Amino acid sequence: MEPNIQNKLVELETKIDAIYVSTEKTRRYFQIVMWVTIAMVVLPFVALLFVIPAFINSYTTTLEGLI
């Protein structure tokens, strides 16, 4: 009975190690997706904070010459 239990424990340990590796890969994938999403949403928003005032300034300067 003892060798059978030892074999089962070794088999379970192997499976747990495989699950751990798979979980770490999934965690890493989600982390990369999170950073890419932040970059694709936050960076354009920050850029707009600088572009919109410059555009409004240019637009009003152009209209000012017409009036």
CHARMM-style PDB file with segment names, atoms N, HN, CA, C and O in Angstrom:
ATOM      1  N   MET     1       0.812  -1.182   0.000  1.00  0.00      PROA
ATOM      2  CA  MET     1       0.000   0.000   0.000  1.00  0.00      PROA
ATOM      3  C   MET     1       0.867   1.262   0.000  1.00  0.00      PROA
ATOM      4  O   MET     1       0.510   2.255  -0.633  1.00  0.00      PROA
ATOM      5  N   GLU     2       1.973   1.230   0.687  1.00  0.00      PROA
ATOM      6  HN  GLU     2       2.262   0.423   1.201  1.00  0.00      PROA
ATOM      7  CA  GLU     2       2.861   2.391   0.805  1.00  0.00      PROA
ATOM      8  C   GLU     2       3.419   2.842  -0.553  1.00  0.00      PROA
ATOM      9  O   GLU     2       3.389   4.040  -0.831  1.00  0.00      PROA
ATOM     10  N   PRO     3       3.927   1.939  -1.416  1.00  0.00      PROA
ATOM     11  CA  PRO     3       4.447   2.393  -2.713  1.00  0.00      PROA
ATOM     12  C   PRO     3       3.361   3.000  -3.594  1.00  0.00      PROA
ATOM     13  O   PRO     3       3.617   3.928  -4.362  1.00  0.00      PROA
ATOM     14  N   ASN     4       2.157   2.474  -3.479  1.00  0.00      PROA
ATOM     15  HN  ASN     4       1.949   1.721  -2.855  1.00  0.00      PROA
ATOM     16  CA  ASN     4       1.057   3.000  -4.276  1.00  0.00      PROA
ATOM     17  C   ASN     4       0.760   4.450  -3.876  1.00  0.00      PROA
ATOM     18  O   ASN     4       0.546   5.301  -4.739  1.00  0.00      PROA
ATOM     19  N   ILE     5       0.746   4.725  -2.593  1.00  0.00      PROA
ATOM     20  HN  ILE     5       0.920   4.033  -1.891  1.00  0.00      PROA
ATOM     21  CA  ILE     5       0.497   6.087  -2.118  1.00  0.00      PROA
ATOM     22  C   ILE     5       1.637   7.009  -2.536  1.00  0.00      PROA
ATOM     23  O   ILE     5       1.399   8.154  -2.920  1.00  0.00      PROA
ATOM     24  N   GLN     6       2.858   6.524  -2.465  1.00  0.00      PROA
ATOM     25  HN  GLN     6       3.052   5.594  -2.154  1.00  0.00      PROA
ATOM     26  CA  GLN     6       4.023   7.331  -2.877  1.00  0.00      PROA
ATOM     27  C   GLN     6       3.935   7.672  -4.355  1.00  0.00      PROA
ATOM     28  O   GLN     6       4.235   8.801  -4.744  1.00  0.00      PROA
ATOM     29  N   ASN     7       3.530   6.718  -5.186  1.00  0.00      PROA
ATOM     30  HN  ASN     7       3.287   5.801  -4.870  1.00  0.00      PROA
ATOM     31  CA  ASN     7       3.387   6.971  -6.630  1.00  0.00      PROA
ATOM     32  C   ASN     7       2.293   8.005  -6.893  1.00  0.00      PROA
ATOM     33  O   ASN     7       2.448   8.878  -7.747  1.00  0.00      PROA
ATOM     34  N   LYS     8       1.205   7.903  -6.164  1.00  0.00      PROA
ATOM     35  HN  LYS     8       1.080   7.194  -5.470  1.00  0.00      PROA
ATOM     36  CA  LYS     8       0.112   8.866  -6.329  1.00  0.00      PROA
ATOM     37  C   LYS     8       0.568  10.278  -5.932  1.00  0.00      PROA
ATOM     38  O   LYS     8       0.220  11.259  -6.589  1.00  0.00      PROA
ATOM     39  N   LEU     9       1.345  10.364  -4.854  1.00  0.00      PROA
ATOM     40  HN  LEU     9       1.628   9.567  -4.320  1.00  0.00      PROA
ATOM     41  CA  LEU     9       1.843  11.681  -4.419  1.00  0.00      PROA
ATOM     42  C   LEU     9       2.780  12.295  -5.451  1.00  0.00      PROA
ATOM     43  O   LEU     9       2.716  13.495  -5.717  1.00  0.00      PROA
ATOM     44  N   VAL    10       3.637  11.487  -6.022  1.00  0.00      PROA
ATOM     45  HN  VAL    10       3.689  10.512  -5.806  1.00  0.00      PROA
ATOM     46  CA  VAL    10       4.555  11.976  -7.061  1.00  0.00      PROA
ATOM     47  C   VAL    10       3.764  12.427  -8.279  1.00  0.00      PROA
ATOM     48  O   VAL    10       4.085  13.450  -8.883  1.00  0.00      PROA
ATOM     49  N   GLU    11       2.743  11.679  -8.642  1.00  0.00      PROA
ATOM     50  HN  GLU    11       2.482  10.847  -8.152  1.00  0.00      PROA
ATOM     51  CA  GLU    11       1.904  12.033  -9.785  1.00  0.00      PROA
ATOM     52  C   GLU    11       1.157  13.343  -9.516  1.00  0.00      PROA
ATOM     53  O   GLU    11       1.068  14.200 -10.395  1.00  0.00      PROA
ATOM     54  N   LEU    12       0.627  13.493  -8.315  1.00  0.00      PROA
ATOM     55  HN  LEU    12       0.700  12.797  -7.601  1.00  0.00      PROA
ATOM     56  CA  LEU    12      -0.061  14.732  -7.957  1.00  0.00      PROA
ATOM     57  C   LEU    12       0.891  15.926  -7.936  1.00  0.00      PROA
ATOM     58  O   LEU    12       0.524  17.022  -8.357  1.00  0.00      PROA
ATOM     59  N   GLU    13       2.083  15.718  -7.457  1.00  0.00      PROA
ATOM     60  HN  GLU    13       2.381  14.827  -7.115  1.00  0.00      PROA
ATOM     61  CA  GLU    13       3.073  16.795  -7.443  1.00  0.00      PROA
ATOM     62  C   GLU    13       3.411  17.236  -8.860  1.00  0.00      PROA
ATOM     63  O   GLU    13       3.561  18.430  -9.120  1.00  0.00      PROA
ATOM     64  N   THR    14       3.531  16.295  -9.765  1.00  0.00      PROA
ATOM     65  HN  THR    14       3.409  15.325  -9.555  1.00  0.00      PROA
ATOM     66  CA  THR    14       3.812  16.620 -11.169  1.00  0.00      PROA
ATOM     67  C   THR    14       2.667  17.433 -11.762  1.00  0.00      PROA
ATOM     68  O   THR    14       2.895  18.413 -12.471  1.00  0.00      PROA
ATOM     69  N   LYS    15       1.446  17.026 -11.472  1.00  0.00      PROA
ATOM     70  HN  LYS    15       1.261  16.230 -10.896  1.00  0.00      PROA
ATOM     71  CA  LYS    15       0.292  17.752 -12.003  1.00  0.00      PROA
ATOM     72  C   LYS    15       0.201  19.156 -11.401  1.00  0.00      PROA
ATOM     73  O   LYS    15      -0.123  20.110 -12.108  1.00  0.00      PROA
ATOM     74  N   ILE    16       0.478  19.286 -10.133  1.00  0.00      PROA
ATOM     75  HN  ILE    16       0.742  18.511  -9.559  1.00  0.00      PROA
ATOM     76  CA  ILE    16       0.438  20.601  -9.488  1.00  0.00      PROA
ATOM     77  C   ILE    16       1.509  21.519 -10.074  1.00  0.00      PROA
ATOM     78  O   ILE    16       1.267  22.711 -10.266  1.00  0.00      PROA
ATOM     79  N   ASP    17       2.679  20.977 -10.355  1.00  0.00      PROA
ATOM     80  HN  ASP    17       2.876  20.010 -10.199  1.00  0.00      PROA
ATOM     81  CA  ASP    17       3.729  21.782 -10.986  1.00  0.00      PROA
ATOM     82  C   ASP    17       3.299  22.261 -12.369  1.00  0.00      PROA
ATOM     83  O   ASP    17       3.562  23.402 -12.748  1.00  0.00      PROA
ATOM     84  N   ALA    18       2.632  21.378 -13.124  1.00  0.00      PROA
ATOM     85  HN  ALA    18       2.418  20.451 -12.816  1.00  0.00      PROA
ATOM     86  CA  ALA    18       2.151  21.761 -14.456  1.00  0.00      PROA
ATOM     87  C   ALA    18       1.080  22.845 -14.344  1.00  0.00      PROA
ATOM     88  O   ALA    18       1.058  23.778 -15.146  1.00  0.00      PROA
ATOM     89  N   ILE    19       0.209  22.731 -13.371  1.00  0.00      PROA
ATOM     90  HN  ILE    19       0.226  21.973 -12.719  1.00  0.00      PROA
ATOM     91  CA  ILE    19      -0.830  23.744 -13.168  1.00  0.00      PROA
ATOM     92  C   ILE    19      -0.199  25.079 -12.789  1.00  0.00      PROA
ATOM     93  O   ILE    19      -0.650  26.127 -13.252  1.00  0.00      PROA
ATOM     94  N   TYR    20       0.820  25.056 -11.968  1.00  0.00      PROA
ATOM     95  HN  TYR    20       1.187  24.205 -11.592  1.00  0.00      PROA
ATOM     96  CA  TYR    20       1.506  26.283 -11.560  1.00  0.00      PROA
ATOM     97  C   TYR    20       2.129  26.980 -12.769  1.00  0.00      PROA
ATOM     98  O   TYR    20       2.020  28.197 -12.918  1.00  0.00      PROA
ATOM     99  N   VAL    21       2.771  26.210 -13.618  1.00  0.00      PROA
ATOM    100  HN  VAL    21       2.859  25.221 -13.498  1.00  0.00      PROA
ATOM    101  CA  VAL    21       3.396  26.792 -14.820  1.00  0.00      PROA
ATOM    102  C   VAL    21       2.328  27.413 -15.707  1.00  0.00      PROA
ATOM    103  O   VAL    21       2.502  28.524 -16.207  1.00  0.00      PROA
ATOM    104  N   SER    22       1.234  26.708 -15.903  1.00  0.00      PROA
ATOM    105  HN  SER    22       1.092  25.805 -15.497  1.00  0.00      PROA
ATOM    106  CA  SER    22       0.146  27.222 -16.729  1.00  0.00      PROA
ATOM    107  C   SER    22      -0.454  28.487 -16.129  1.00  0.00      PROA
ATOM    108  O   SER    22      -0.762  29.432 -16.855  1.00  0.00      PROA
ATOM    109  N   THR    23      -0.619  28.514 -14.833  1.00  0.00      PROA
ATOM    110  HN  THR    23      -0.369  27.747 -14.242  1.00  0.00      PROA
ATOM    111  CA  THR    23      -1.173  29.687 -14.156  1.00  0.00      PROA
ATOM    112  C   THR    23      -0.246  30.884 -14.292  1.00  0.00      PROA
ATOM    113  O   THR    23      -0.712  32.000 -14.520  1.00  0.00      PROA
ATOM    114  N   GLU    24       1.044  30.674 -14.159  1.00  0.00      PROA
ATOM    115  HN  GLU    24       1.423  29.767 -13.975  1.00  0.00      PROA
ATOM    116  CA  GLU    24       1.995  31.778 -14.306  1.00  0.00      PROA
ATOM    117  C   GLU    24       1.994  32.338 -15.727  1.00  0.00      PROA
ATOM    118  O   GLU    24       2.118  33.548 -15.913  1.00  0.00      PROA
ATOM    119  N   LYS    25       1.857  31.474 -16.727  1.00  0.00      PROA
ATOM    120  HN  LYS    25       1.757  30.491 -16.576  1.00  0.00      PROA
ATOM    121  CA  LYS    25       1.782  31.946 -18.110  1.00  0.00      PROA
ATOM    122  C   LYS    25       0.520  32.775 -18.322  1.00  0.00      PROA
ATOM    123  O   LYS    25       0.553  33.811 -18.986  1.00  0.00      PROA
ATOM    124  N   THR    26      -0.593  32.312 -17.754  1.00  0.00      PROA
ATOM    125  HN  THR    26      -0.620  31.470 -17.215  1.00  0.00      PROA
ATOM    126  CA  THR    26      -1.848  33.047 -17.876  1.00  0.00      PROA
ATOM    127  C   THR    26      -1.760  34.389 -17.158  1.00  0.00      PROA
ATOM    128  O   THR    26      -2.240  35.398 -17.676  1.00  0.00      PROA
ATOM    129  N   ARG    27      -1.159  34.413 -15.981  1.00  0.00      PROA
ATOM    130  HN  ARG    27      -0.770  33.594 -15.560  1.00  0.00      PROA
ATOM    131  CA  ARG    27      -0.999  35.662 -15.240  1.00  0.00      PROA
ATOM    132  C   ARG    27      -0.158  36.656 -16.029  1.00  0.00      PROA
ATOM    133  O   ARG    27      -0.485  37.841 -16.101  1.00  0.00      PROA
ATOM    134  N   ARG    28       0.915  36.169 -16.612  1.00  0.00      PROA
ATOM    135  HN  ARG    28       1.180  35.207 -16.553  1.00  0.00      PROA
ATOM    136  CA  ARG    28       1.796  37.024 -17.414  1.00  0.00      PROA
ATOM    137  C   ARG    28       1.052  37.575 -18.632  1.00  0.00      PROA
ATOM    138  O   ARG    28       1.205  38.746 -18.979  1.00  0.00      PROA
ATOM    139  N   TYR    29       0.235  36.716 -19.289  1.00  0.00      PROA
ATOM    140  HN  TYR    29       0.111  35.765 -19.007  1.00  0.00      PROA
ATOM    141  CA  TYR    29      -0.546  37.151 -20.447  1.00  0.00      PROA
ATOM    142  C   TYR    29      -1.516  38.263 -20.047  1.00  0.00      PROA
ATOM    143  O   TYR    29      -1.603  39.281 -20.733  1.00  0.00      PROA
ATOM    144  N   PHE    30      -2.246  38.076 -18.942  1.00  0.00      PROA
ATOM    145  HN  PHE    30      -2.175  37.248 -18.385  1.00  0.00      PROA
ATOM    146  CA  PHE    30      -3.179  39.099 -18.495  1.00  0.00      PROA
ATOM    147  C   PHE    30      -2.465  40.385 -18.107  1.00  0.00      PROA
ATOM    148  O   PHE    30      -3.000  41.474 -18.317  1.00  0.00      PROA
ATOM    149  N   GLN    31      -1.283  40.278 -17.553  1.00  0.00      PROA
ATOM    150  HN  GLN    31      -0.849  39.393 -17.383  1.00  0.00      PROA
ATOM    151  CA  GLN    31      -0.523  41.468 -17.191  1.00  0.00      PROA
ATOM    152  C   GLN    31      -0.121  42.250 -18.445  1.00  0.00      PROA
ATOM    153  O   GLN    31      -0.208  43.478 -18.468  1.00  0.00      PROA
ATOM    154  N   ILE    32       0.312  41.550 -19.468  1.00  0.00      PROA
ATOM    155  HN  ILE    32       0.383  40.553 -19.449  1.00  0.00      PROA
ATOM    156  CA  ILE    32       0.677  42.209 -20.725  1.00  0.00      PROA
ATOM    157  C   ILE    32      -0.543  42.868 -21.358  1.00  0.00      PROA
ATOM    158  O   ILE    32      -0.456  43.994 -21.848  1.00  0.00      PROA
ATOM    159  N   VAL    33      -1.681  42.171 -21.352  1.00  0.00      PROA
ATOM    160  HN  VAL    33      -1.752  41.256 -20.954  1.00  0.00      PROA
ATOM    161  CA  VAL    33      -2.908  42.735 -21.918  1.00  0.00      PROA
ATOM    162  C   VAL    33      -3.319  43.990 -21.146  1.00  0.00      PROA
ATOM    163  O   VAL    33      -3.770  44.966 -21.746  1.00  0.00      PROA
ATOM    164  N   MET    34      -3.165  43.970 -19.826  1.00  0.00      PROA
ATOM    165  HN  MET    34      -2.798  43.178 -19.339  1.00  0.00      PROA
ATOM    166  CA  MET    34      -3.511  45.134 -19.018  1.00  0.00      PROA
ATOM    167  C   MET    34      -2.643  46.332 -19.386  1.00  0.00      PROA
ATOM    168  O   MET    34      -3.163  47.435 -19.560  1.00  0.00      PROA
ATOM    169  N   TRP    35      -1.330  46.138 -19.509  1.00  0.00      PROA
ATOM    170  HN  TRP    35      -0.908  45.242 -19.368  1.00  0.00      PROA
ATOM    171  CA  TRP    35      -0.439  47.254 -19.839  1.00  0.00      PROA
ATOM    172  C   TRP    35      -0.701  47.783 -21.243  1.00  0.00      PROA
ATOM    173  O   TRP    35      -0.645  48.993 -21.466  1.00  0.00      PROA
ATOM    174  N   VAL    36      -0.986  46.898 -22.190  1.00  0.00      PROA
ATOM    175  HN  VAL    36      -1.031  45.915 -22.008  1.00  0.00      PROA
ATOM    176  CA  VAL    36      -1.280  47.347 -23.551  1.00  0.00      PROA
ATOM    177  C   VAL    36      -2.582  48.140 -23.571  1.00  0.00      PROA
ATOM    178  O   VAL    36      -2.684  49.160 -24.252  1.00  0.00      PROA
ATOM    179  N   THR    37      -3.573  47.670 -22.824  1.00  0.00      PROA
ATOM    180  HN  THR    37      -3.491  46.842 -22.270  1.00  0.00      PROA
ATOM    181  CA  THR    37      -4.845  48.389 -22.758  1.00  0.00      PROA
ATOM    182  C   THR    37      -4.662  49.764 -22.148  1.00  0.00      PROA
ATOM    183  O   THR    37      -5.204  50.746 -22.656  1.00  0.00      PROA
ATOM    184  N   ILE    38      -3.911  49.846 -21.076  1.00  0.00      PROA
ATOM    185  HN  ILE    38      -3.471  49.049 -20.664  1.00  0.00      PROA
ATOM    186  CA  ILE    38      -3.643  51.149 -20.456  1.00  0.00      PROA
ATOM    187  C   ILE    38      -2.928  52.065 -21.438  1.00  0.00      PROA
ATOM    188  O   ILE    38      -3.255  53.247 -21.537  1.00  0.00      PROA
ATOM    189  N   ALA    39      -1.963  51.529 -22.156  1.00  0.00      PROA
ATOM    190  HN  ALA    39      -1.697  50.568 -22.075  1.00  0.00      PROA
ATOM    191  CA  ALA    39      -1.216  52.345 -23.123  1.00  0.00      PROA
ATOM    192  C   ALA    39      -2.123  52.833 -24.249  1.00  0.00      PROA
ATOM    193  O   ALA    39      -1.973  53.959 -24.724  1.00  0.00      PROA
ATOM    194  N   MET    40      -3.059  51.993 -24.673  1.00  0.00      PROA
ATOM    195  HN  MET    40      -3.180  51.079 -24.287  1.00  0.00      PROA
ATOM    196  CA  MET    40      -3.932  52.372 -25.785  1.00  0.00      PROA
ATOM    197  C   MET    40      -5.067  53.310 -25.370  1.00  0.00      PROA
ATOM    198  O   MET    40      -5.674  53.950 -26.229  1.00  0.00      PROA
ATOM    199  N   VAL    41      -5.361  53.402 -24.085  1.00  0.00      PROA
ATOM    200  HN  VAL    41      -4.868  52.882 -23.388  1.00  0.00      PROA
ATOM    201  CA  VAL    41      -6.431  54.272 -23.628  1.00  0.00      PROA
ATOM    202  C   VAL    41      -5.878  55.540 -22.980  1.00  0.00      PROA
ATOM    203  O   VAL    41      -6.334  56.639 -23.293  1.00  0.00      PROA
ATOM    204  N   VAL    42      -4.930  55.408 -22.108  1.00  0.00      PROA
ATOM    205  HN  VAL    42      -4.559  54.515 -21.853  1.00  0.00      PROA
ATOM    206  CA  VAL    42      -4.446  56.551 -21.327  1.00  0.00      PROA
ATOM    207  C   VAL    42      -3.540  57.456 -22.156  1.00  0.00      PROA
ATOM    208  O   VAL    42      -3.676  58.679 -22.098  1.00  0.00      PROA
ATOM    209  N   LEU    43      -2.632  56.886 -22.915  1.00  0.00      PROA
ATOM    210  HN  LEU    43      -2.522  55.893 -22.962  1.00  0.00      PROA
ATOM    211  CA  LEU    43      -1.703  57.721 -23.684  1.00  0.00      PROA
ATOM    212  C   LEU    43      -2.406  58.609 -24.720  1.00  0.00      PROA
ATOM    213  O   LEU    43      -2.049  59.782 -24.831  1.00  0.00      PROA
ATOM    214  N   PRO    44      -3.381  58.110 -25.477  1.00  0.00      PROA
ATOM    215  CA  PRO    44      -4.098  59.030 -26.375  1.00  0.00      PROA
ATOM    216  C   PRO    44      -4.861  60.118 -25.616  1.00  0.00      PROA
ATOM    217  O   PRO    44      -4.953  61.253 -26.085  1.00  0.00      PROA
ATOM    218  N   PHE    45      -5.403  59.778 -24.453  1.00  0.00      PROA
ATOM    219  HN  PHE    45      -5.328  58.856 -24.073  1.00  0.00      PROA
ATOM    220  CA  PHE    45      -6.108  60.790 -23.655  1.00  0.00      PROA
ATOM    221  C   PHE    45      -5.156  61.894 -23.202  1.00  0.00      PROA
ATOM    222  O   PHE    45      -5.497  63.076 -23.263  1.00  0.00      PROA
ATOM    223  N   VAL    46      -3.982  61.516 -22.756  1.00  0.00      PROA
ATOM    224  HN  VAL    46      -3.705  60.556 -22.706  1.00  0.00      PROA
ATOM    225  CA  VAL    46      -2.989  62.497 -22.326  1.00  0.00      PROA
ATOM    226  C   VAL    46      -2.535  63.340 -23.525  1.00  0.00      PROA
ATOM    227  O   VAL    46      -2.329  64.547 -23.396  1.00  0.00      PROA
ATOM    228  N   ALA    47      -2.384  62.710 -24.669  1.00  0.00      PROA
ATOM    229  HN  ALA    47      -2.552  61.730 -24.774  1.00  0.00      PROA
ATOM    230  CA  ALA    47      -1.991  63.455 -25.871  1.00  0.00      PROA
ATOM    231  C   ALA    47      -3.067  64.466 -26.256  1.00  0.00      PROA
ATOM    232  O   ALA    47      -2.760  65.575 -26.694  1.00  0.00      PROA
ATOM    233  N   LEU    48      -4.331  64.073 -26.088  1.00  0.00      PROA
ATOM    234  HN  LEU    48      -4.580  63.173 -25.732  1.00  0.00      PROA
ATOM    235  CA  LEU    48      -5.413  64.998 -26.413  1.00  0.00      PROA
ATOM    236  C   LEU    48      -5.424  66.211 -25.490  1.00  0.00      PROA
ATOM    237  O   LEU    48      -5.835  67.296 -25.900  1.00  0.00      PROA
ATOM    238  N   LEU    49      -4.983  66.041 -24.267  1.00  0.00      PROA
ATOM    239  HN  LEU    49      -4.649  65.159 -23.934  1.00  0.00      PROA
ATOM    240  CA  LEU    49      -4.925  67.169 -23.350  1.00  0.00      PROA
ATOM    241  C   LEU    49      -3.973  68.251 -23.861  1.00  0.00      PROA
ATOM    242  O   LEU    49      -4.135  69.425 -23.530  1.00  0.00      PROA
ATOM    243  N   PHE    50      -2.989  67.863 -24.660  1.00  0.00      PROA
ATOM    244  HN  PHE    50      -2.858  66.909 -24.929  1.00  0.00      PROA
ATOM    245  CA  PHE    50      -2.060  68.838 -25.223  1.00  0.00      PROA
ATOM    246  C   PHE    50      -2.461  69.280 -26.629  1.00  0.00      PROA
ATOM    247  O   PHE    50      -2.210  70.424 -27.009  1.00  0.00      PROA
ATOM    248  N   VAL    51      -3.074  68.400 -27.396  1.00  0.00      PROA
ATOM    249  HN  VAL    51      -3.278  67.471 -27.086  1.00  0.00      PROA
ATOM    250  CA  VAL    51      -3.407  68.719 -28.787  1.00  0.00      PROA
ATOM    251  C   VAL    51      -4.627  69.625 -28.884  1.00  0.00      PROA
ATOM    252  O   VAL    51      -4.634  70.560 -29.684  1.00  0.00      PROA
ATOM    253  N   ILE    52      -5.652  69.370 -28.089  1.00  0.00      PROA
ATOM    254  HN  ILE    52      -5.646  68.610 -27.438  1.00  0.00      PROA
ATOM    255  CA  ILE    52      -6.890  70.155 -28.192  1.00  0.00      PROA
ATOM    256  C   ILE    52      -6.652  71.636 -27.882  1.00  0.00      PROA
ATOM    257  O   ILE    52      -7.130  72.477 -28.643  1.00  0.00      PROA
ATOM    258  N   PRO    53      -5.945  72.001 -26.815  1.00  0.00      PROA
ATOM    259  CA  PRO    53      -5.695  73.445 -26.604  1.00  0.00      PROA
ATOM    260  C   PRO    53      -4.891  74.077 -27.741  1.00  0.00      PROA
ATOM    261  O   PRO    53      -5.158  75.218 -28.117  1.00  0.00      PROA
ATOM    262  N   ALA    54      -3.929  73.369 -28.287  1.00  0.00      PROA
ATOM    263  HN  ALA    54      -3.712  72.442 -27.982  1.00  0.00      PROA
ATOM    264  CA  ALA    54      -3.155  73.912 -29.401  1.00  0.00      PROA
ATOM    265  C   ALA    54      -4.038  74.107 -30.626  1.00  0.00      PROA
ATOM    266  O   ALA    54      -3.905  75.103 -31.337  1.00  0.00      PROA
ATOM    267  N   PHE    55      -4.954  73.147 -30.878  1.00  0.00      PROA
ATOM    268  HN  PHE    55      -5.062  72.338 -30.300  1.00  0.00      PROA
ATOM    269  CA  PHE    55      -5.860  73.260 -32.014  1.00  0.00      PROA
ATOM    270  C   PHE    55      -6.813  74.440 -31.820  1.00  0.00      PROA
ATOM    271  O   PHE    55      -7.054  75.197 -32.761  1.00  0.00      PROA
ATOM    272  N   ILE    56      -7.353  74.604 -30.622  1.00  0.00      PROA
ATOM    273  HN  ILE    56      -7.157  73.989 -29.858  1.00  0.00      PROA
ATOM    274  CA  ILE    56      -8.279  75.705 -30.354  1.00  0.00      PROA
ATOM    275  C   ILE    56      -7.563  77.045 -30.504  1.00  0.00      PROA
ATOM    276  O   ILE    56      -8.125  77.996 -31.047  1.00  0.00      PROA
ATOM    277  N   ASN    57      -6.338  77.117 -30.028  1.00  0.00      PROA
ATOM    278  HN  ASN    57      -5.882  76.345 -29.587  1.00  0.00      PROA
ATOM    279  CA  ASN    57      -5.562  78.349 -30.167  1.00  0.00      PROA
ATOM    280  C   ASN    57      -5.324  78.669 -31.639  1.00  0.00      PROA
ATOM    281  O   ASN    57      -5.485  79.816 -32.055  1.00  0.00      PROA
ATOM    282  N   SER    58      -4.954  77.695 -32.409  1.00  0.00      PROA
ATOM    283  HN  SER    58      -4.823  76.763 -32.071  1.00  0.00      PROA
ATOM    284  CA  SER    58      -4.719  77.900 -33.836  1.00  0.00      PROA
ATOM    285  C   SER    58      -6.006  78.286 -34.551  1.00  0.00      PROA
ATOM    286  O   SER    58      -6.005  79.167 -35.410  1.00  0.00      PROA
ATOM    287  N   TYR    59      -7.093  77.629 -34.197  1.00  0.00      PROA
ATOM    288  HN  TYR    59      -7.093  76.913 -33.500  1.00  0.00      PROA
ATOM    289  CA  TYR    59      -8.384  77.892 -34.837  1.00  0.00      PROA
ATOM    290  C   TYR    59      -8.876  79.298 -34.528  1.00  0.00      PROA
ATOM    291  O   TYR    59      -9.339  80.003 -35.425  1.00  0.00      PROA
ATOM    292  N   THR    60      -8.780  79.713 -33.273  1.00  0.00      PROA
ATOM    293  HN  THR    60      -8.403  79.141 -32.545  1.00  0.00      PROA
ATOM    294  CA  THR    60      -9.253  81.063 -32.912  1.00  0.00      PROA
ATOM    295  C   THR    60      -8.354  82.144 -33.504  1.00  0.00      PROA
ATOM    296  O   THR    60      -8.829  83.226 -33.852  1.00  0.00      PROA
ATOM    297  N   THR    61      -7.052  81.855 -33.619  1.00  0.00      PROA
ATOM    298  HN  THR    61      -6.666  80.976 -33.337  1.00  0.00      PROA
ATOM    299  CA  THR    61      -6.143  82.817 -34.234  1.00  0.00      PROA
ATOM    300  C   THR    61      -6.492  83.005 -35.695  1.00  0.00      PROA
ATOM    301  O   THR    61      -6.445  84.126 -36.201  1.00  0.00      PROA
ATOM    302  N   THR    62      -6.844  81.927 -36.382  1.00  0.00      PROA
ATOM    303  HN  THR    62      -6.883  81.017 -35.970  1.00  0.00      PROA
ATOM    304  CA  THR    62      -7.231  82.013 -37.785  1.00  0.00      PROA
ATOM    305  C   THR    62      -8.542  82.797 -37.940  1.00  0.00      PROA
ATOM    306  O   THR    62      -8.667  83.635 -38.832  1.00  0.00      PROA
ATOM    307  N   LEU    63      -9.497  82.523 -37.080  1.00  0.00      PROA
ATOM    308  HN  LEU    63      -9.395  81.842 -36.355  1.00  0.00      PROA
ATOM    309  CA  LEU    63     -10.781  83.231 -37.153  1.00  0.00      PROA
ATOM    310  C   LEU    63     -10.651  84.699 -36.771  1.00  0.00      PROA
ATOM    311  O   LEU    63     -11.393  85.543 -37.274  1.00  0.00      PROA
ATOM    312  N   GLU    64      -9.729  84.998 -35.901  1.00  0.00      PROA
ATOM    313  HN  GLU    64      -9.127  84.313 -35.492  1.00  0.00      PROA
ATOM    314  CA  GLU    64      -9.523  86.367 -35.448  1.00  0.00      PROA
ATOM    315  C   GLU    64      -9.081  87.260 -36.619  1.00  0.00      PROA
ATOM    316  O   GLU    64      -9.445  88.435 -36.671  1.00  0.00      PROA
ATOM    317  N   GLY    65      -8.328  86.725 -37.523  1.00  0.00      PROA
ATOM    318  HN  GLY    65      -8.033  85.771 -37.481  1.00  0.00      PROA
ATOM    319  CA  GLY    65      -7.889  87.499 -38.671  1.00  0.00      PROA
ATOM    320  C   GLY    65      -9.012  87.775 -39.649  1.00  0.00      PROA
ATOM    321  O   GLY    65      -8.931  88.731 -40.420  1.00  0.00      PROA
ATOM    322  N   LEU    66     -10.061  86.961 -39.639  1.00  0.00      PROA
ATOM    323  HN  LEU    66     -10.127  86.184 -39.014  1.00  0.00      PROA
ATOM    324  CA  LEU    66     -11.186  87.141 -40.549  1.00  0.00      PROA
ATOM    325  C   LEU    66     -12.200  88.162 -40.037  1.00  0.00      PROA
ATOM    326  O   LEU    66     -12.952  88.743 -40.819  1.00  0.00      PROA
ATOM    327  N   ILE    67     -12.217  88.375 -38.739  1.00  0.00      PROA
ATOM    328  HN  ILE    67     -11.606  87.903 -38.104  1.00  0.00      PROA
ATOM    329  CA  ILE    67     -13.243  89.254 -38.169  1.00  0.00      PROA
ATOM    330  C   ILE    67     -12.805  90.693 -38.187  1.00  0.00      PROA
ATOM    331  OT1 ILE    67     -13.547  91.570 -37.744  1.00  0.00      PROA
TER     332      ILE     67
END
